Amino acid sequence: MTREQFVENAKESLRIRPETAKRYAQARNAMLEEVNAAMAAEPGINALIGGNPLGMMCNNHRHHVEFISTVLQFGSFTLLAKILPWVYRTYRAHGFSFDYFPLELAAWKKAVENHITPADAAAEIVAVYDWMLKNHPLLITLSAAVPGEEVPYPELGDKRRMFGAQLLAGDYASCLEIAESVLAEDRGQERLYMGLIQPVMYEIGRLWEEDKISAAEEHLATSVVGRILAALYAKFAPAGANRGKAVVTSAPNEYHELGARVLADLLEADGWDVLFLGANTPAEELLGLLAKTEPRFVAISLTMPFGLDKVEDIISRIKADPKLGGVRVMVGGAAFNIDPELWRRIGADAWAENPRAAIEQATAW
């Protein structure tokens, strides 16, 4: 079965009622406690988790219950099927045995049966875990195949390789020199963001997934990129157009802000007056700013799917406020790219797969 067939199988095979999803969310702390205890007591657990600390396993369990809760709440089994091979690949790269997964999933099944009532609601959720258990061998196979991505501006390949190496070395001066050389080319700002920085940062993320670099090295690379963008900001050509005001932000509890920052800069270059709020913007603060500034639209970036409910809440409050009736909402980021139907389910006005698509949508508005 191909990855695409696996996704279609999930969409066809799995169903969940909204009230059942709510019961799962309500019981998740009790279930998490039970699964942590059961797995910690499992014979040979240290070997199963590759000698990693038990705290790492428990943290992964917390991510699991938050992720499954999001999948059930939004009925996005596309999200489930696309994320699972990544989970298998990443866990395995960090030392976990594939034999860990059936034991963990069985523990979650038991916790569901112990903590969710009525029985028919528990049975709906157990069916989801049974589907994952049934597809365990396939997930091992799918985890070995890393999806390829078309990288724009292939002629920048050599500069991307040098830039990535110097980022991981923390060599700010060399990285700045490479970035300046790209910015000096035709359509330099777009080439810098879309042809150099974005694909290199995606590759660095993959290196972390494969346990080839540490989290500290990934954070160092992100920090150096932030310094480069700040240093180059004054060199970006001013826009001649005046398209109106826009707000760009990351979602609450979302600490990835690089994608949102890239969009903010490119929108500004396209003639928008942009207010960039950065990472983890509280909902109340965002809504207050929107009421005060009355932008044409707000763009919300989300990388981790755990924050979908918070983005949905923000959108519903924007739509319910007569003072914000003219503010449109665009969403983007990895969470929405995984399942391109999610933006409709949470009530957004548009979804943009990348900054270029976001600018096209903003121009159409």
Secondary structure, DSSP 8 states (H G I E B T S, - for coil): --HHHHHHHHHHH----HHHHHHHHHHHHHHHHHHHHHHHTSTTHHHHTTT--HHHHHHHHHHHHHHHHHHHHHT-HHHHHHHHHHHHHHHHHTT--TTHHHHHHHHHHHHHHHH--SHHHHHHHHHHHHHHHHTHHHHHHHHT-------S-GGGHHHHHHHHHHHHHT-HHHHHHHHHHHHTSTTHHHIIIIIIIHHHHHHHHHHHHTTSS-HHHHHHHHHHHHHHHHHHGGGS---S---EEEEEEE-TT----HHHHHHHHHHHHTTEEEEE--SS--HHHHHHHHHHH--SEEEEE-SSGGGHHHHHHHHHHHHH-GGGTT-EEEEESHHHHHSTTHHHHTT-SEEESSHHHHHHHHHH-
